[in-house]
């Protein structure tokens, strides 16, 4: 790798780090009560969009499992649509952290797709990948918060997927957990964002279902650390051969 490529790679990581630090700082500027009020309002006003996103996600996921040749396009497209939808909602309601997070997600997903860095060869993934992927998809499509009672039933279609952050984040994380190939910067970003918003939701908003976000985000970060360590060990072995 030449010096220019190395410099560009470092700049990319620095930019993502600065954007995420800004997002995490901004979330602390509003009280938990104000955040709860805003997210409840958005979720209630956009239930038709939530229903549409549930139907779209289910169709893309089912077709992705049934059609291996189209799987990467379907899953990548679903992640991009969810990110774009949540970013657009955030723009309309001016939810600044979500504008930045989902704008960043959208850009990273498109970049990964254009560079051929995403793949879902399910025969190659581990049992842990399947487990955390399943957790992410189930709790993304059946997010037990921000919906009216009976929550268990209404969450099946009305939970705000593609509308507000947590169900959207955990669904994208679930899809990435199932991937056989993904860029490190996307793995890091989704892992860290899920872990942060999961803990934020549990501790400050009382959204205990966000334990799924914590689990999936932590798994992505641990998997990234393991991949980096394995790569370093392989380089070390080559160097001593």
Buried (B, 14 or more C-beta within 10 A) or exposed (E): EEEEEEEEEEEEEEEBEEBBEEBBEBBEEBEEEEBBEBBBEBBBEBBEBBEBBBEBBEEBBEBBBEEEEEBBBBBBBBBBBBBBBBBBBBBEBEBBBBBBBBBBBBBBBBBBBEEEBBBBEBEEBEEEBEBBBEBBBBBBBBBBBBBEEEBEEBBEBBBBBBBBBBBBBBBBBBBBBBBBBBBBBBBBBBBBBBBBBBBBBBEBBEBEBBBBBBBBBBBBBEBBEEEEEEEEEEEEEEEEE
